[in-house]
Structure formats: C-alpha cells, structure tokens
Amino acid sequence: MMNSDKERKDKVGAGRPPSAFTRIERVPPLLMLLYLAMVGISVMFVILVAAYIQTRHLNGAPTGVHPLPRYFSLSTIVLLVSSYTLSQAQRIYRSDDMRTLTRCLGATLLLGSIFAGLQILGWRELSTQGIFFNGGLVAPTSI
C-alpha cells in the first residue's frame, strides 16, 4: 500500500490540480446532457429574440402600440419567488424538518396558483386591448 502511495506522489504532475478535461470527464453523463441542453436552449432563445427584434426593425412595425400588461411583470416576480421557495425545499428535506417543508411546499403551491391567476388576468387585459391569441399570428383584430 505504501508503494502505491509513493508511486502516485512520484508521477509527473502529481502535485498539480486536475486539468479542465479531467474535471469534465468526471461529470456524470446525464448532468453533462442537462448542461448542454441548457446551453442549446439559451442560444436558441438569444437567436430568436435577435431575429424578432431585427424583423420588427426591418418591417418598420410600430413599437409600444399595445403595452405589456402589468400582470405579466407581477407574474414574473411571483414565478421567481416560487422558484426560490421550491429550491429551498430540497435543503429542508435533507434536514428532515417536515413542518417547514410542508410550509415551503404550500407556499410554492400558493405562489404557483397566484402565477396562474396573474397570467389569466394578463391575457384578459390583452383581449380588452383587442389582441387575441387564436393559434396564428397574434395581432390586433381592429385593424
């Protein structure tokens, strides 16, 4: 046993931290797939946003004709808080505090319900502005 420890210490580069490639090789395959999928989705999102902005700019479409309903901004904040409470649930579960876990999951469920309600209110506000989602292009019907 001592010889193997001595051999490991005597190897070239034994005192250096592992390289980036060595660390990448140690990542479980499903976790690596998750990382790659998240990067791919993020790149696709950025490309779609850029294409949307460029298309709006080239067509000379008016901006600000229909303001974004305030309910959508509120629902984004509620969604972020809900994500935080759900992320805390895993830590609380590990500490085996069932009372706090029940409260945390209840708060997440309540916040999820509030989010859904705010989305409904936001779409109602859009429909009062004359914007309907009918499966095609979203456009005002009063034009």
N, CA, C and O atoms as a DFTB+ gen file, in Angstrom:
572 C
 N C O
     1  1       0.823      -1.185       0.000
     2  2       0.000       0.000       0.000
     3  2       0.874       1.258       0.000
     4  3       0.573       2.227      -0.697
     5  1       1.914       1.241       0.753
     6  2       2.773       2.419       0.814
     7  2       3.475       2.652      -0.510
     8  3       3.707       3.798      -0.895
     9  1       3.819       1.574      -1.216
    10  2       4.479       1.743      -2.507
    11  2       3.562       2.448      -3.495
    12  3       4.014       3.291      -4.269
    13  1       2.252       2.102      -3.473
    14  2       1.340       2.733      -4.424
    15  2       1.177       4.216      -4.109
    16  3       1.041       5.037      -5.016
    17  1       1.192       4.561      -2.807
    18  2       1.121       5.979      -2.452
    19  2       2.368       6.710      -2.911
    20  3       2.295       7.834      -3.408
    21  1       3.513       6.064      -2.741
    22  2       4.765       6.685      -3.153
    23  2       4.814       6.825      -4.664
    24  3       5.289       7.835      -5.182
    25  1       4.321       5.808      -5.377
    26  2       4.317       5.875      -6.843
    27  2       3.412       6.994      -7.337
    28  3       3.735       7.684      -8.304
    29  1       2.277       7.171      -6.668
    30  2       1.349       8.231      -7.067
    31  2       1.977       9.609      -6.854
    32  3       1.771      10.513      -7.663
    33  1       2.731       9.772      -5.786
    34  2       3.350      11.062      -5.489
    35  2       4.521      11.347      -6.418
    36  3       4.853      12.507      -6.661
    37  1       5.136      10.316      -6.929
    38  2       6.316      10.499      -7.773
    39  2       5.972      10.733      -9.240
    40  3       6.869      11.021     -10.033
    41  1       4.732      10.621      -9.619
    42  2       4.359      10.799     -11.025
    43  2       4.506      12.256     -11.431
    44  3       4.426      13.165     -10.606
    45  1       4.721      12.451     -12.722
    46  2       4.842      13.803     -13.260
    47  2       3.492      14.504     -13.121
    48  3       2.463      13.946     -13.501
    49  1       3.490      15.698     -12.589
    50  2       2.264      16.470     -12.448
    51  2       1.384      16.023     -11.295
    52  3       0.203      16.370     -11.263
    53  1       1.918      15.263     -10.345
    54  2       1.116      14.740      -9.244
    55  2       0.648      15.848      -8.304
    56  3      -0.410      15.726      -7.686
    57  1       1.413      16.912      -8.191
    58  2       1.043      17.978      -7.274
    59  2       0.099      19.010      -7.884
    60  3      -0.431      19.866      -7.176
    61  1      -0.111      18.929      -9.197
    62  2      -0.967      19.912      -9.866
    63  2      -2.441      19.556      -9.724
    64  3      -2.787      18.379      -9.616
    65  1      -3.309      20.557      -9.724
    66  2      -4.749      20.253      -9.722
    67  2      -5.150      19.618     -11.052
    68  3      -4.481      19.832     -12.063
    69  1      -6.220      18.848     -11.062
    70  2      -6.631      18.192     -12.303
    71  2      -6.982      19.221     -13.378
    72  3      -7.469      20.312     -13.082
    73  1      -6.720      18.845     -14.634
    74  2      -6.984      19.758     -15.745
    75  2      -8.489      19.888     -15.979
    76  3      -9.290      19.153     -15.401
    77  1      -8.845      20.822     -16.823
    78  2     -10.260      21.038     -17.138
    79  2     -10.854      19.794     -17.797
    80  3     -11.997      19.430     -17.523
    81  1     -10.091      19.154     -18.652
    82  2     -10.598      17.954     -19.313
    83  2     -10.841      16.817     -18.327
    84  3     -11.797      16.056     -18.472
    85  1      -9.976      16.705     -17.327
    86  2     -10.163      15.673     -16.310
    87  2     -11.428      15.939     -15.512
    88  3     -12.182      15.016     -15.204
    89  1     -11.661      17.207     -15.177
    90  2     -12.882      17.544     -14.440
    91  2     -14.113      17.285     -15.294
    92  3     -15.122      16.807     -14.775
    93  1     -14.061      17.587     -16.586
    94  2     -15.197      17.345     -17.471
    95  2     -15.483      15.854     -17.574
    96  3     -16.643      15.443     -17.617
    97  1     -14.435      15.046     -17.612
    98  2     -14.624      13.598     -17.713
    99  2     -15.292      13.025     -16.470
   100  3     -15.925      11.972     -16.545
   101  1     -15.165      13.691     -15.338
   102  2     -15.761      13.200     -14.096
   103  2     -17.239      13.567     -13.952
   104  3     -17.916      13.032     -13.074
   105  1     -17.755      14.473     -14.798
   106  2     -19.158      14.884     -14.717
   107  2     -20.031      13.729     -15.212
   108  3     -19.764      13.165     -16.274
   109  1     -21.070      13.372     -14.455
   110  2     -21.960      12.293     -14.904
   111  2     -22.595      12.628     -16.260
   112  3     -22.904      13.790     -16.522
   113  1     -22.789      11.630     -17.114
   114  2     -23.292      11.880     -18.476
   115  2     -24.638      12.605     -18.520
   116  3     -24.829      13.483     -19.361
   117  1     -25.572      12.258     -17.636
   118  2     -26.872      12.925     -17.670
   119  2     -26.760      14.392     -17.252
   120  3     -27.473      15.244     -17.781
   121  1     -25.876      14.682     -16.315
   122  2     -25.666      16.067     -15.916
   123  2     -25.030      16.860     -17.060
   124  3     -25.387      18.014     -17.296
   125  1     -24.095      16.241     -17.762
   126  2     -23.481      16.893     -18.920
   127  2     -24.530      17.147     -20.005
   128  3     -24.524      18.197     -20.648
   129  1     -25.425      16.186     -20.201
   130  2     -26.504      16.352     -21.174
   131  2     -27.424      17.500     -20.764
   132  3     -27.872      18.270     -21.612
   133  1     -27.702      17.615     -19.478
   134  2     -28.516      18.722     -18.986
   135  2     -27.833      20.059     -19.249
   136  3     -28.477      21.006     -19.700
   137  1     -26.537      20.142     -18.971
   138  2     -25.795      21.378     -19.222
   139  2     -25.832      21.736     -20.707
   140  3     -26.078      22.887     -21.065
   141  1     -25.591      20.764     -21.555
   142  2     -25.595      21.024     -22.995
   143  2     -26.973      21.452     -23.484
   144  3     -27.082      22.332     -24.338
   145  1     -28.020      20.840     -22.954
   146  2     -29.378      21.218     -23.344
   147  2     -29.677      22.646     -22.901
   148  3     -30.295      23.409     -23.643
   149  1     -29.246      23.011     -21.701
   150  2     -29.489      24.376     -21.222
   151  2     -28.743      25.401     -22.070
   152  3     -29.284      26.464     -22.372
   153  1     -27.525      25.094     -22.451
   154  2     -26.762      25.999     -23.318
   155  2     -27.444      26.108     -24.677
   156  3     -27.570      27.204     -25.223
   157  1     -27.885      24.974     -25.225
   158  2     -28.560      24.988     -26.523
   159  2     -29.850      25.785     -26.496
   160  3     -30.128      26.553     -27.417
   161  1     -30.633      25.612     -25.457
   162  2     -31.886      26.363     -25.337
   163  2     -31.602      27.858     -25.176
   164  3     -32.313      28.690     -25.739
   165  1     -30.569      28.195     -24.413
   166  2     -30.220      29.607     -24.236
   167  2     -29.777      30.235     -25.548
   168  3     -30.167      31.360     -25.863
   169  1     -28.969      29.521     -26.309
   170  2     -28.521      30.033     -27.609
   171  2     -29.714      30.210     -28.539
   172  3     -29.817      31.224     -29.230
   173  1     -30.608      29.239     -28.561
   174  2     -31.791      29.341     -29.412
   175  2     -32.653      30.532     -28.995
   176  3     -33.172      31.244     -29.854
   177  1     -32.810      30.757     -27.701
   178  2     -33.588      31.891     -27.216
   179  2     -32.976      33.209     -27.683
   180  3     -33.695      34.089     -28.157
   181  1     -31.667      33.353     -27.554
   182  2     -30.998      34.587     -27.956
   183  2     -31.157      34.811     -29.460
   184  3     -31.400      35.936     -29.896
   185  1     -31.022      33.747     -30.253
   186  2     -31.175      33.870     -31.703
   187  2     -32.601      34.273     -32.066
   188  3     -32.801      35.133     -32.923
   189  1     -33.587      33.663     -31.424
   190  2     -34.977      34.009     -31.718
   191  2     -35.310      35.445     -31.318
   192  3     -36.034      36.135     -32.035
   193  1     -34.792      35.895     -30.186
   194  2     -35.021      37.284     -29.773
   195  2     -34.365      38.241     -30.757
   196  3     -34.965      39.244     -31.144
   197  1     -33.137      37.936     -31.164
   198  2     -32.454      38.799     -32.136
   199  2     -33.199      38.823     -33.469
   200  3     -33.330      39.883     -34.082
   201  1     -33.687      37.669     -33.925
   202  2     -34.446      37.616     -35.172
   203  2     -35.744      38.409     -35.046
   204  3     -36.142      39.101     -35.984
   205  1     -36.391      38.316     -33.916
   206  2     -37.632      39.076     -33.692
   207  2     -37.359      40.572     -33.743
   208  3     -38.077      41.320     -34.407
   209  1     -36.320      41.004     -33.040
   210  2     -36.001      42.432     -32.999
   211  2     -35.641      42.936     -34.392
   212  3     -36.083      44.011     -34.797
   213  1     -34.849      42.172     -35.119
   214  2     -34.461      42.600     -36.460
   215  2     -35.661      42.630     -37.397
   216  3     -35.783      43.549     -38.206
   217  1     -36.542      41.651     -37.307
   218  2     -37.736      41.630     -38.151
   219  2     -38.634      42.821     -37.844
   220  3     -39.155      43.460     -38.758
   221  1     -38.815      43.120     -36.567
   222  2     -39.626      44.288     -36.193
   223  2     -38.993      45.567     -36.717
   224  3     -39.694      46.469     -37.176
   225  1     -37.686      45.645     -36.650
   226  2     -36.987      46.853     -37.097
   227  2     -37.066      46.996     -38.621
   228  3     -37.320      48.094     -39.118
   229  1     -36.855      45.915     -39.368
   230  2     -36.875      45.983     -40.825
   231  2     -38.266      46.255     -41.376
   232  3     -38.401      46.931     -42.396
   233  1     -39.295      45.748     -40.727
   234  2     -40.662      45.975     -41.183
   235  2     -41.181      47.349     -40.800
   236  3     -42.223      47.780     -41.295
   237  1     -40.482      48.024     -39.944
   238  2     -40.932      49.340     -39.503
   239  2     -42.195      49.263     -38.674
   240  3     -42.990      50.203     -38.648
   241  1     -42.381      48.139     -37.993
   242  2     -43.580      47.970     -37.175
   243  2     -43.533      48.941     -36.003
   244  3     -42.481      49.142     -35.396
   245  1     -44.669      49.536     -35.690
   246  2     -44.683      50.472     -34.562
   247  2     -44.452      49.731     -33.251
   248  3     -44.927      48.612     -33.054
   249  1     -43.725      50.374     -32.376
   250  2     -43.469      49.772     -31.066
   251  2     -44.301      50.498     -30.026
   252  3     -44.568      51.692     -30.161
   253  1     -44.699      49.802     -29.022
   254  2     -45.441      50.403     -27.933
   255  2     -46.903      50.651     -28.245
   256  3     -47.559      51.398     -27.520
   257  1     -47.446      50.042     -29.314
   258  2     -48.852      50.234     -29.634
   259  2     -49.715      49.609     -28.553
   260  3     -50.704      50.200     -28.117
   261  1     -49.343      48.428     -28.128
   262  2     -50.059      47.718     -27.072
   263  2     -49.074      47.442     -25.947
   264  3     -48.208      46.577     -26.079
   265  1     -49.197      48.162     -24.853
   266  2     -48.260      47.952     -23.751
   267  2     -48.447      46.567     -23.123
   268  3     -49.541      46.002     -23.119
   269  1     -47.351      46.049     -22.598
   270  2     -47.386      44.761     -21.916
   271  2     -48.198      44.902     -20.631
   272  3     -47.949      45.811     -19.839
   273  1     -49.158      44.021     -20.419
   274  2     -49.960      44.123     -19.187
   275  2     -49.080      44.016     -17.942
   276  3     -48.131      43.233     -17.905
   277  1     -49.402      44.801     -16.940
   278  2     -48.611      44.808     -15.703
   279  2     -48.684      43.470     -14.986
   280  3     -47.798      43.133     -14.201
   281  1     -49.745      42.703     -15.255
   282  2     -49.882      41.387     -14.615
   283  2     -48.757      40.444     -15.029
   284  3     -48.348      39.584     -14.249
   285  1     -48.257      40.602     -16.251
   286  2     -47.164      39.743     -16.686
   287  2     -45.888      40.057     -15.917
   288  3     -45.122      39.148     -15.599
   289  1     -45.650      41.314     -15.618
   290  2     -44.475      41.686     -14.817
   291  2     -44.612      41.146     -13.390
   292  3     -43.653      40.628     -12.819
   293  1     -45.804      41.273     -12.828
   294  2     -46.032      40.736     -11.485
   295  2     -45.883      39.214     -11.464
   296  3     -45.323      38.649     -10.525
   297  1     -46.389      38.562     -12.506
   298  2     -46.299      37.097     -12.534
   299  2     -44.848      36.631     -12.653
   300  3     -44.503      35.557     -12.160
   301  1     -43.997      37.426     -13.301
   302  2     -42.578      37.082     -13.380
   303  2     -41.947      37.122     -11.997
   304  3     -41.165      36.240     -11.643
   305  1     -42.281      38.135     -11.217
   306  2     -41.753      38.240      -9.856
   307  2     -42.260      37.079      -9.000
   308  3     -41.496      36.482      -8.242
   309  1     -43.555      36.762      -9.125
   310  2     -44.131      35.645      -8.361
   311  2     -43.449      34.340      -8.753
   312  3     -43.183      33.498      -7.896
   313  1     -43.164      34.166     -10.045
   314  2     -42.503      32.948     -10.516
   315  2     -41.093      32.826      -9.941
   316  3     -40.668      31.731      -9.572
   317  1     -40.370      33.933      -9.864
   318  2     -39.025      33.902      -9.290
   319  2     -39.055      33.557      -7.803
   320  3     -38.230      32.776      -7.331
   321  1     -40.002      34.135      -7.063
   322  2     -40.125      33.822      -5.638
   323  2     -40.521      32.363      -5.452
   324  3     -40.020      31.689      -4.551
   325  1     -41.416      31.877      -6.301
   326  2     -41.828      30.480      -6.235
   327  2     -40.658      29.541      -6.521
   328  3     -40.526      28.497      -5.883
   329  1     -39.818      29.908      -7.471
   330  2     -38.634      29.097      -7.768
   331  2     -37.699      29.041      -6.569
   332  3     -37.105      28.002      -6.281
   333  1     -37.575      30.168      -5.874
   334  2     -36.727      30.195      -4.690
   335  2     -37.289      29.290      -3.598
   336  3     -36.545      28.523      -2.985
   337  1     -38.602      29.373      -3.350
   338  2     -39.176      28.538      -2.288
   339  2     -39.056      27.059      -2.642
   340  3     -38.843      26.229      -1.758
   341  1     -39.188      26.725      -3.901
   342  2     -39.055      25.325      -4.304
   343  2     -37.603      24.856      -4.187
   344  3     -37.350      23.705      -3.832
   345  1     -36.656      25.739      -4.481
   346  2     -35.248      25.346      -4.344
   347  2     -34.877      25.133      -2.876
   348  3     -34.002      24.321      -2.574
   349  1     -35.521      25.843      -1.977
   350  2     -35.263      25.664      -0.552
   351  2     -35.842      24.350      -0.023
   352  3     -35.384      23.826       0.993
   353  1     -36.841      23.828      -0.712
   354  2     -37.490      22.596      -0.259
   355  2     -36.512      21.424      -0.214
   356  3     -36.584      20.589       0.687
   357  1     -35.609      21.363      -1.173
   358  2     -34.639      20.256      -1.188
   359  2     -33.722      20.321       0.037
   360  3     -33.433      19.297       0.656
   361  1     -33.273      21.513       0.379
   362  2     -32.412      21.673       1.553
   363  2     -33.174      21.320       2.829
   364  3     -32.635      20.664       3.720
   365  1     -34.415      21.753       2.910
   366  2     -35.227      21.476       4.087
   367  2     -35.528      19.984       4.200
   368  3     -35.567      19.439       5.302
   369  1     -35.739      19.330       3.068
   370  2     -35.994      17.887       3.068
   371  2     -34.787      17.132       3.619
   372  3     -34.944      16.178       4.381
   373  1     -33.588      17.556       3.235
   374  2     -32.377      16.903       3.716
   375  2     -32.207      17.061       5.222
   376  3     -31.666      16.177       5.886
   377  1     -32.672      18.190       5.761
   378  2     -32.549      18.407       7.203
   379  2     -33.682      17.743       7.974
   380  3     -33.710      17.801       9.203
   381  1     -34.617      17.110       7.262
   382  2     -35.705      16.324       7.844
   383  2     -36.617      17.167       8.742
   384  3     -37.063      16.719       9.798
   385  1     -36.879      18.387       8.298
   386  2     -37.792      19.281       9.020
   387  2     -39.119      19.297       8.265
   388  3     -39.335      20.136       7.391
   389  1     -39.999      18.367       8.609
   390  2     -41.230      18.177       7.850
   391  2     -42.203      19.346       7.988
   392  3     -42.918      19.666       7.039
   393  1     -42.239      19.970       9.128
   394  2     -43.155      21.105       9.324
   395  2     -42.767      22.260       8.392
   396  3     -43.621      22.835       7.717
   397  1     -41.489      22.586       8.362
   398  2     -41.028      23.662       7.489
   399  2     -41.167      23.264       6.021
   400  3     -41.502      24.095       5.177
   401  1     -40.909      21.993       5.720
   402  2     -41.059      21.515       4.347
   403  2     -42.508      21.644       3.882
   404  3     -42.760      22.038       2.743
   405  1     -43.454      21.316       4.748
   406  2     -44.872      21.450       4.398
   407  2     -45.214      22.912       4.127
   408  3     -45.926      23.217       3.171
   409  1     -44.713      23.808       4.958
   410  2     -44.965      25.237       4.740
   411  2     -44.326      25.725       3.445
   412  3     -44.917      26.512       2.706
   413  1     -43.124      25.254       3.182
   414  2     -42.400      25.674       1.977
   415  2     -43.124      25.196       0.708
   416  3     -43.304      25.963      -0.237
   417  1     -43.532      23.934       0.701
   418  2     -44.243      23.406      -0.461
   419  2     -45.630      24.029      -0.593
   420  3     -46.108      24.242      -1.707
   421  1     -46.274      24.322       0.525
   422  2     -47.561      25.025       0.483
   423  2     -47.419      26.417      -0.099
   424  3     -48.250      26.857      -0.893
   425  1     -46.354      27.113       0.303
   426  2     -46.097      28.450      -0.253
   427  2     -45.825      28.365      -1.751
   428  3     -46.267      29.223      -2.515
   429  1     -45.097      27.329      -2.169
   430  2     -44.828      27.153      -3.595
   431  2     -46.119      26.896      -4.355
   432  3     -46.317      27.444      -5.440
   433  1     -46.993      26.076      -3.804
   434  2     -48.276      25.803      -4.446
   435  2     -49.121      27.074      -4.514
   436  3     -49.740      27.352      -5.541
   437  1     -49.149      27.839      -3.437
   438  2     -49.905      29.093      -3.424
   439  2     -49.351      30.070      -4.452
   440  3     -50.110      30.690      -5.196
   441  1     -48.024      30.210      -4.492
   442  2     -47.410      31.112      -5.459
   443  2     -47.653      30.649      -6.896
   444  3     -47.835      31.474      -7.791
   445  1     -47.656      29.339      -7.118
   446  2     -47.972      28.817      -8.447
   447  2     -49.397      29.146      -8.853
   448  3     -49.655      29.474     -10.011
   449  1     -50.319      29.060      -7.914
   450  2     -51.713      29.413      -8.190
   451  2     -51.855      30.906      -8.473
   452  3     -52.600      31.307      -9.367
   453  1     -51.138      31.725      -7.707
   454  2     -51.155      33.173      -7.948
   455  2     -50.587      33.470      -9.333
   456  3     -51.115      34.314     -10.057
   457  1     -49.508      32.775      -9.702
   458  2     -48.922      32.957     -11.029
   459  2     -49.950      32.650     -12.121
   460  3     -50.098      33.420     -13.070
   461  1     -50.652      31.536     -11.986
   462  2     -51.652      31.170     -12.991
   463  2     -52.753      32.224     -13.061
   464  3     -53.194      32.586     -14.152
   465  1     -53.200      32.719     -11.913
   466  2     -54.222      33.763     -11.897
   467  2     -53.744      35.042     -12.558
   468  3     -54.497      35.678     -13.296
   469  1     -52.496      35.427     -12.301
   470  2     -51.958      36.632     -12.926
   471  2     -51.834      36.468     -14.438
   472  3     -52.031      37.422     -15.191
   473  1     -51.508      35.255     -14.878
   474  2     -51.453      35.008     -16.323
   475  2     -52.837      35.175     -16.948
   476  3     -52.965      35.768     -18.019
   477  1     -53.852      34.665     -16.298
   478  2     -55.227      34.806     -16.808
   479  2     -55.610      36.280     -16.870
   480  3     -56.183      36.734     -17.860
   481  1     -55.294      37.029     -15.811
   482  2     -55.608      38.458     -15.804
   483  2     -54.844      39.203     -16.905
   484  3     -55.380      40.121     -17.526
   485  1     -53.599      38.806     -17.137
   486  2     -52.809      39.438     -18.202
   487  2     -53.403      39.180     -19.579
   488  3     -53.472      40.088     -20.407
   489  1     -53.836      37.937     -19.830
   490  2     -54.447      37.625     -21.129
   491  2     -55.795      38.317     -21.278
   492  3     -56.177      38.701     -22.384
   493  1     -56.513      38.478     -20.181
   494  2     -57.782      39.235     -20.258
   495  2     -57.521      40.687     -20.612
   496  3     -58.256      41.281     -21.401
   497  1     -56.480      41.259     -20.034
   498  2     -56.141      42.641     -20.359
   499  2     -55.749      42.765     -21.829
   500  3     -56.116      43.740     -22.484
   501  1     -55.013      41.796     -22.351
   502  2     -54.674      41.816     -23.777
   503  2     -55.931      41.725     -24.636
   504  3     -56.038      42.409     -25.654
   505  1     -56.881      40.886     -24.233
   506  2     -58.100      40.746     -25.034
   507  2     -58.942      42.022     -24.997
   508  3     -59.639      42.322     -25.966
   509  1     -58.891      42.779     -23.896
   510  2     -59.608      44.054     -23.869
   511  2     -58.936      45.090     -24.768
   512  3     -59.583      46.042     -25.206
   513  1     -57.636      44.912     -25.046
   514  2     -56.924      45.788     -25.976
   515  2     -57.155      45.361     -27.426
   516  3     -56.704      46.032     -28.355
   517  1     -57.854      44.250     -27.613
   518  2     -58.123      43.773     -28.969
   519  2     -57.084      42.814     -29.502
   520  3     -57.009      42.589     -30.710
   521  1     -56.276      42.242     -28.617
   522  2     -55.260      41.276     -29.034
   523  2     -55.723      39.902     -28.584
   524  3     -55.889      39.646     -27.391
   525  1     -55.930      39.017     -29.563
   526  2     -56.408      37.671     -29.268
   527  2     -55.408      36.656     -29.782
   528  3     -54.813      36.838     -30.844
   529  1     -55.226      35.596     -29.033
   530  2     -54.365      34.505     -29.474
   531  2     -55.261      33.415     -30.035
   532  3     -55.987      32.747     -29.299
   533  1     -55.199      33.245     -31.349
   534  2     -56.059      32.249     -31.984
   535  2     -55.266      31.173     -32.703
   536  3     -55.786      30.517     -33.606
   537  1     -54.020      30.985     -32.315
   538  2     -53.209      29.926     -32.894
   539  2     -52.344      30.396     -34.040
   540  3     -51.390      29.703     -34.395
   541  1     -52.624      31.516     -34.623
   542  2     -51.819      32.060     -35.717
   543  2     -50.959      33.188     -35.187
   544  3     -50.472      33.153     -34.057
   545  1     -50.787      34.190     -36.035
   546  2     -50.059      35.362     -35.608
   547  2     -50.902      36.143     -34.618
   548  3     -52.113      36.274     -34.797
   549  1     -50.286      36.651     -33.600
   550  2     -51.007      37.457     -32.620
   551  2     -51.038      38.880     -33.156
   552  3     -49.997      39.519     -33.314
   553  1     -52.232      39.365     -33.429
   554  2     -52.361      40.705     -33.984
   555  2     -53.674      41.313     -33.524
   556  3     -54.621      40.589     -33.216
   557  1     -53.737      42.625     -33.476
   558  2     -54.999      43.259     -33.112
   559  2     -56.051      42.977     -34.201
   560  3     -55.753      43.001     -35.395
   561  1     -57.267      42.714     -33.760
   562  2     -58.323      42.397     -34.717
   563  2     -59.032      43.637     -35.189
   564  3     -59.873      43.551     -36.084
   565  1     -58.729      44.797     -34.622
   566  2     -59.431      46.011     -35.000
   567  2     -58.844      46.681     -36.227
   568  3     -59.386      47.680     -36.701
   569  1     -57.750      46.156     -36.752
   570  2     -57.110      46.773     -37.923
   571  2     -57.879      46.434     -39.175
   572  3     -57.501      46.860     -40.267
